[in-house]
Amino acid sequence: MTRPQRPRHEAPPAGAVRPEIVTEGGVVHEVRTAPLAAPVTRGSLADIPYDNARQAPDAVALSRKRPDGTWEDVTCAAFAAQVTAVAKGLIAHGLRPGDRIALISRTRYEWTLLDFAAWAAGLVTVPVYPTSSPHQVSWILRDAGARACAVEGAEEARTVISVRHQLPGLEHLWQFTALAGPGTSALDHIAAAGQGVPDDAAASRRARMTPALPASLIYTSGTTGTPKGCVLTHGNFFAEVDNAIELLYPLFRAVTDEPPSTLLFLPLAHVLARVVAIGCLRARVRLGHAPSIATDDLLADLGSFQPTFLFAIPYLLEKVYNTGRAIAERSGRAASFDRAAAVARRYGSAAEAAQHGTGSGPGLALRAARSLYDTLVYRRVRAALGGRVKQVVCGGSALGHRLSAFYEGAGIAVYEGYGLTETTGAATVTPPDAPRLGTVGWPLPGTAVRIAADGEVLVRGPSVFAGYWDAERHAVVPATDADGWLPTGDLGSLDRDGYLTITGRKKDLIVTSGGKNVAPGPLEDWLRSHPLISQCLVVGDDRPYLTALITLDPDGLEHWRVMTQRTGMPLDRLLADPDLLRHVQRAVDEANSMVSTPESIRRFRVLPRQFTRESGHLTPSLKLRRNAVLRDYAKEIDEMYQRP
């Protein structure tokens, strides 16, 4: 179980992650990378806290946020003791090895603690988004056969209670937040119940665990249809985190005198957040949890925690950039910000070219300009992320070359990645020593990526899940072909150096009435990155041309109101304002400049309401439910195809 620790400052061997490229007819067909970490052949994730406590008992494993907003460090020894106490409590409540326990909560310390305690007791954890509807909660808990459920607060408890009559197998319901006063929670009560259980009871359960056993049953958020349970084994997680730690050594290793740390704010119901939490414990990187992603709350947590790296979705980086420009515009310094952004993009692109041997790197004049704007602009951008962030791993959707290059020039390296729940998180990621901005990188070490004849991305490797959960048979149904390839449902391409670019979802491919195949993703991603635009859905299946439904970002719209002196104008009049529509049209024109005429958006409609999870138009992981939007806005879509 013990993984050797690389000495500080030491990177992977040169060329260790260079891929093997397979071509057919001069086109890159497949890319493979060799593993950087040896496979784990015994034990389970439950061993990680105990390995840490034995090897470095006084090292800081996590930091727990106090009610006053400060952070309390938790050592490896203290965390292992807490894991043992809660695991014994779960055993005392009659939970047996293999039983499923659901967790419904925002991202917080108690989740990670219960995750490891459940594994120490031999259980399988079932994460559920706290924003899930009662119907979704009922479906997941019933399908998983959960015997226990832990929730964050009263609201989540009420949701479970409202459907508990549909869950005859659910025996226990616990709540994280204080029930009997400050400092007490369900985990305290669970631990108290296990005080009479000997430590050996939990240790013996851990000793029987193997990498092949299920660790978590994660349900896909489901943009269409019913969510399916993905069975991820302990071995899947080990293959993912161990190779990610080795590849992303600038994040997980102390390459300076500053110890690495990260603040996790992605929802722990999402597989990537679980991978981050496990990876930080595995590498002994200080980990904090931020439950609120409201802009003010998150910025405050970033400022107080001051992480050295982050895992984020593009929205955060877009928001920081757009907010910085809006502040500059309000103070009359928009032109200066734009010049600084242009310098950063040129610097980032030049630095990338130097790493690939296709350029000499930033010249003297460019370095001088960057130094000037570092004090005026870039330092403030870094301050918004806590002031110490040096790297960001970004996934979920495309960030794009423009913003990637900007952050690189501003002093923050951005590594983009791509993956699914079924691949235990990242299947590809940008390698630190060979970035290619605007792509999602190479296969994670030990993984292979192939492009099928129809353009679908296929993935094979040890992090590919065991299969889908069959509740009726209490069995796992494999989803790979005979050779181990998993069809992802995504469309993509591999360049001559093996870098993957995702172009869209196979099921979202638009075929116009003229027979043109269009992947809407790139157009939607470009428009979504505009400071005035929140969401965009491109339409055109069996239609003569493409159109788009657009929603406006509330902060961006408010800024536009102030700058154009329209603060008192009602929303319905504002959305019909010719100046506003011309502003949106310019954004559409910029997106159209990337594609051919048949692939361009001819008309658009600005909607008065946001696409939200509550309206049913977004999944819990904030992906568009295309069919729901097309259904609910059929009238608006039809009107865009009527002649004026």
N, C-alpha and C positions, 0 to 999 in steps of 0.2 A: 504493500500500500504506500509506503513512504516514497515520495518523489524527491530525487536529489535536487538541491537548490543550486542554481548557477551563481557563481560569485558575482558580486556587484560589478557593474560596468561591462560585463561580458555579453556580447551579442551572439546570436546563432552563427554557426560557421558560415563563411562567405559562400553564397550560392546554394545554401541548404534548402531554400524554398523555391529555387528556380524550377519552373514546371517542365514536364515532358509534354510536348505538343504533337498531336496526331493530325495529319492533314489527309484530305481525300480530294483529288482533283484540284489541288492547289488551294483549297479552302480549309481553314482550321475546323476540325470536326470534334476534337476532344482534347481536354487538358487535364493532366494529372500532376499532383504534387506528392512527394514522399512525406511520411509523417515525421514530425520533429520530436514527438514524445512516444515513449514505449507504451504499448497497450497495458492497461491494468487488468490483471488476470485473477485477482482475488480481492475480497472485501467489498466495500460499498461507500457511498457518499457519507454514510453515518460515521465513518472512521476519521473524516477530515478534522473535526474539532479535537478529537483525542490525539491524533498525530501532532497537531499544533501545540496542544497543552504539554505533550511529552517533550517536544523538540525546543519550544520557545515559550514557556509558561507565562513569562512576564511581558511578552510582546503584545502590542495593541492589535486586537482582531477587528473590533468594531467601535464605533462611537454612537452613543444613544442620546437622542435629543431630550433635554430636560424641559419641563414646562416653561421655564423662563427664557428658552431659546438657546441656551448654551449647550455644550456637548460634553457628555461623560464617557470617558474611554472605558472599554471593556477588554480585559486581557484575554489571551487564549485560554488560560487556566480557568478564569471566571466563566467564560462562555461555555466551556466543556462541562463545568459543574452545573450550569443552568440547563444545558441539554439533557444531562443525566437526570436531573430532578423532574423535568417535564416528561421525559420518556418513561420514568417509573410511574408517574401519575397516569399516563395513558394506559400502561399495563394494568394499573390498579382498577381502572374503569372497565376492564374486561376486553380491551381491543387486542385482537390476535394478529400474528404476522400475516401480511397480505390484505388486511382490511383497508378500506379506503376512508380517508379523512379529508373533508372539503375545507378550503380556506377562502373566505369572502371578505376581503379587506383592501384598503389602499396600501401603498408601500410603507411599511413600518418595521421596526426592529422585531416586534413580536412574530411577524410572519416568518422571518428567517430563522428565528429561534424555534418556532413550532415545526418548520420544515425539517430541520436537522433532528429535532426530538422525535418526530414521527418516524424518520428513517431509522433512528437508533432503536425504536420499538418495533421495527420491522414493517411499518405501515407504508401505504402508497398515498401520496398527497394529490389532491384534486383541486387546482386553483380555479376560482370563479371571479369574474370581474364584479366589483361592488356595484357597478351601474346596471347589472343584469336585471331584467324584468322578473317578476315572480314566475312566469311561465318558463323562462330560460333557466332559472335556478332549479325549478322543479324537474325539468327535463334532465339537466346535468347530474343532479344528485341521485335521481332515480336510475338513470342509465348507468352511472358509475357504481351504484349500490353502496353509497356512502353510509357508514354506520355512525359517523360523528361529523360535526361541522363546527368550525370556529369562525366567528364573524367579528368585524371591527367594532361596531356600535349598535345602538338601538334601532336605527333605520334598517340595517342589514338583518338584524334579529327579527324585526317585524316581517320582513320579506319572507324569511324562512318559515316563520310561524304561520304565515298566511297560507302556505302550501304544505304544511307538515302532514296534513291528513292524506296527502298524496304520496307520502314517504314513509311507509310502514317500517322500513329497515333503519330509519334514522333514530338512534337511541340517545345521542348526546348533542346538545347545542350549547356552545360556550361563546362568551363575548370578551374581546380583548380589553375594551375600555373599562375604566373603573366602575365597579358596581357598589362597593362598600366604602368608598372614600378614596382620596388620592393615594397612589402608590399600590393599589390592589387591582388585579385583573383576573380574568379567567385562568391565565397561566399560573398565577399564584395558587389558585384553588386546585388546579390540576396537580401541581407539584405537591401541595399539602396532602392530597389523597394518596400520593405515592411514598410518603415518608416511611411507611412500614415495609416497603418492597426493597429487598436487598439490591445493592448495586450490581451484583452478579446476574440478576435477572435480565437487566438491559444488556449487559456485556455478552451474555450467552446468545441473545437474539442477534446482536451485531455479528457475532462470530459465525452465524449461520448464513449471513448475507453474501451474495455473489454479484459480480457485475452484470450477469444475465437477468437478474430479477427486475421487475418493474419498479421504477422510482416515483414516477408521476404519470398521471392520466390527465392530459391537457386537451381541452376541447377547443377545436378551431372556432374562431369567432363567426365564421359563416357569412360571407357576403350574399350567398344564396343558399337555400335549403337548410336542413337541420345540421347543427354542429356535430362533428364526429370526434370521438375520443382518440387521441394519439397516445399510444403507449410508449413512453420513453424509459429506457432502462438506465441503471446506474452506469453501465458501460457506455451508453450513448453520451451521457453527460461528461464522463471522464475523457472520452475521445475528443469532445468539443472543447472543454475548458483547458485540458492539458496542452493541446496543440495551439490553442489561442494564446495561452500564456507565453509559450515559447516564441510564437510568431510576433506577438505584440509586446516584445520585451521592453520597449521604451515606456509602456504604461505600467506593467506589472513588476518591473525590476527598478530598483533605485539606481538610476544611471547618473544621478548627481547626489549631493549630500541631503537633498530634500526627499523624505520618504514618500512613496506614492500613496495616493488616497483617492477615493471617488465618492460622490454623493449620488445615490441611486434614486431616481424619481420616475423611471418608467414603471408601469403597473406590473406588479409581481405575478399577475395572472398571465402575463405574456412571457413566452419562453426565453426571450433575450434577457429580460430582467433576472430571471432565475439563473441563467448562465453567468451573468455578471456577479450575482451574490455568491454563487458557488465558487467561481473563479477567484474572487477576492479572498474568500476563506482559504482556498487551496494555496494561493500564493502569499498569504498573510499580508494582504494589502488592507489598510484601514478603510472600512466601509461604513457609510452613513445612509440613512433612509429619509426621504422627504415625501410626506404623504400628500401634500397639496401641490398641484401643478398650476394653480392660479399664478399669474405673472408676478405679482407683488410678493406672494408667499415664497415662490421658488427663488426669486432673486435674493430675498432676505436669507434663505437657507444657504444658497451658494456663497453669499458674502460671509456668513458666519462659519461655515464649514471649510471653505477655501480648498476645494479638491484640486488635484493635479491633472486629472483626466476625467472625461465624461463619456457616457454612452447616451445618445440622444437621437431623436427623430429630426428630420430637416426643419420642421416647424420652429423649433427652438432657435436654430441658427438664423433662419429667415427673420424671426421676430426680433432678435438682438440687432441684426443688421438694419432692418426697417425702422426700429425704434431709434437707433443711433442717427439715421439720416433724418428722421422726423424732428428730433431734438435740434439737429444742426440747422434744419430749414427754419424752424421757429425762431432761432436766434440769428438768422440772417447769414449762416455759414454753410448753406447747402452746396455752393460751388466748391468750397474748400473740401467738404466731405467727399464730393464726387471725384475731385482730383486725387484725394487720398485713396479712395476705392480703386481708381484706375491704376495708381502706382502699385497698390497691393496685388492686384490681379496680374500685372506685368511681372512683378517680382516673383509671385507664386509660380507662374508659368515658366519663367526663366530658371527657377530653382529646380522645377520638375524636369525640364529639358536637360539640365546638367546631370541629374541623377541617371538619366537614360543615355547619356553620352551623345545627345543630339544638339547640344548647345554648350556655351561656355559659362553659363550661369549669369546672375545679375551683374551688370557692369558697375563701374564706380559711380556714375551719375544716378543710376537707379538705387544703389545702396544708400547714397546720400539723401535722396528724396524719401526713401523709406524711413531713414533715421529721423528726418524732420517730422514726418507725419506720425511716427510712433508716439511721440509725446502729445501731439495735438488730437489724434483720432484713435489709433490702434490700442493704446493703453486703456482708453475708456471702454472699448469693445471687450477687451480682456477682463476689465473690472466688472462688467455686467455678468460674467461667468464665474466670478469669485476672485479674480485677480491672479490666480496661480495655474490655471488650466493651460496645459501645453499640447494636449492631444484630445480629439473628439472622435469617437467611432460613431458613425451615422448610418442608419438604415431605416427601413420601412417604406421609403420612396426615394426617388432620385433627388439629390441635392443640386446637381448640375455643376459644370465646369466653372461658371462665373463665380458662384459663392465659394466653391472649394478653393479656387485660386485666391480669392480675397482673404479668406481666413489663413491660408498658408502664408500670404504676404504680411498679414497682421500678427503673425507669431504663433498661430495655433494650427498644428497639423491635423488634417481631417482625413480619416480612413473610412471609406465607404464600404459597406458590406451588403450581402444579400443572403436570405435564407427563409426557411419556413419553420412552423412548429414541427413538421415531419422530419426536418433535418437538425433538430435540437438547436435551433438558432442559425448562426451564420454558416452557410455552405461555401461562400467566397468572402474575401476581405482584401482590402488594399494592403500590400506588404509595406512596412515602414521604409525599407531600403530601396523600394522601386515603385513609388506611387504613379498612377496614371489617372489624373484628375478627370472626373466625369464618368469613370467606370466603377464597377463594384469589385474590381480586383481579380485575383487568382483564386483557385480553389483553396480552401483551408487545408493545411498540411494533412496528408492522409486521405484526401478527398479527390474525386474525379468529377468533371463536368463534361457533358456531351450535348451537342445540338442535334436534335432529331431532324428528319427530312422536312417536317412541316414547321421547323423553327422552334419547337418546344425545348425548353431546358430540362435535361435529365441530370440527376445527381446520384453518385454512388460513394459509399464510404462508411466507416464505423459509427458516425454520428447519425446516420439515417435510421429512423425509428423502427421499432420492432413491428409495428402495424397498427391497424385500427381496432378499437375495443368492440367486441361483439357481446352485448349485454345478455342476450338470450342464452348463449352457450358459455358465457364467462370465459371467452377465449380471445386470442389475438389473431386478427386476419392480416396477413402480410399484404403490402401494397406495392412491392417491387416486382420486377419481372424475374425470370429465371436467372439472369445474370446480375441481379442486385440493383438494377437501375430504377430510380424513382422518378416518375413523370411529375413535374412540378406544376404544370398548368400555366407556366409563364413562358413568354416568347423572349428570345435573346439572340445575341451573336457574339462570337469570339474573334478578336482581332488577331493579326499575325503573330503577336507576342503572347497570346493566350489570355488577354484580359476580357472579362465578360461585361457586356452591356445588356441591361434588361430593357426591352422595348414595349412591354405591355403584357396583359393577361390574354391567354389564348381564347378564353370565353368572351372577352371584351372586344375582340377584333371586330372592327366595323367593315362591312362590305356594302359600298354604295350601290345604288341602282345602276351605275355605269360599270360595275364590276371591279372598282378600285378597293384594294384591301388597305385599311388604315388602322394602326395601333394608336388609340387615343392617349395613352399614357404620357408620352413626351410633351404633347401640347398642353395637357392638363397640368403636368408638373411645372412647366414654364410659367403658365398663367398663375398658378397657385403661389409662386415665389414673388409675385408682384405685391408691393406693400398695400395696395388697395383691395386686393382680391383674397378671399378666404378659401372658397372651393370652386371647382369648375368641373362640369361633366360634359364631354363632347358627345354629340348625337349625330347619327347619319346612316344607321343600318337600313339598307333598302330605300334610301332617300337619294335625291339627286346631288346633294352637297352636304357638307358638315355644318352643324350649328352648335351652340354651346349654351348651357345654363350656368350662370355665374352668380355667386353670392359674394358680398363685400365684407371685408374684415372690419369689425366695429372700431378698433383703434385707428386703422388706416382711414376709415370714413370720417371719424371725428377729427382727425388731423386735417383732412381735406376741407371739412366744413370751416375749421378755424382759419386756414390759410386763404380760403376764398370768401370769407365773411358770409357764410351761409348757416351760421349756428342756429338760427331760429326757424329755418325752413323745415316744414313737416316732411317726414320720410317719403310719402308718396310723391310729393312734388320734387323732392331731391332726386329720386330715382329716375325721374323724367327730365332732369336738368340737362340741357344740351352740352354744357361744359363737362359735367361728370361723364356723360356717355362718350364724349370725345376722348376723355382721359382713359376710359376702359378700352375704347377702340384702338388707341395707340398701343396698349398692352397686347391686344389681339393681333395687331399688325406685326409687332415684334415676334410673337410666337409663330405667325404665319411665315415670317422670313426664313424660318428653319426648314420649311417643307415645300413640296411642289404645290402648284395651284390646285390640283384635284384633292390634295390632302389638307387644304387650308380651311379655316373657319370663315364662312360667308356671313353669317348672322349670329347674334347672341341676344340673350334676354337676361337682364339683371333682376334677380328675385328679391322680394322684400323680406324673406325669412332665411335664416341659416339652415344648413343641413346639420342635424344634431343626432346624437344617440337617442334622445328622448322622442324625436319625431320618427325614428326608425330608418333614417337615411344614412346613418353611420354605424359601423360596427363598434364594439367596445375598444378596438385598437385603432379607431378613427379612420377606417377605410370606407369608401363610398359603397353603399348598397345600390348598385346601378339599377337593378330591376325595380326597387322601391321608388327611386327618383323618377324613372321613366314612367311608372304607373301614376304617381301622384301629380306629375307635371305634364301629363299627356296633352292637355289643352294648350299650355304655353308652347310646347314643342310643335304642335300642329300649326299654331299661328305663325311660327317662324318660316314655315314652308308655304304659306299662302302669299300670293302676289300682293304687293302693296296697292 
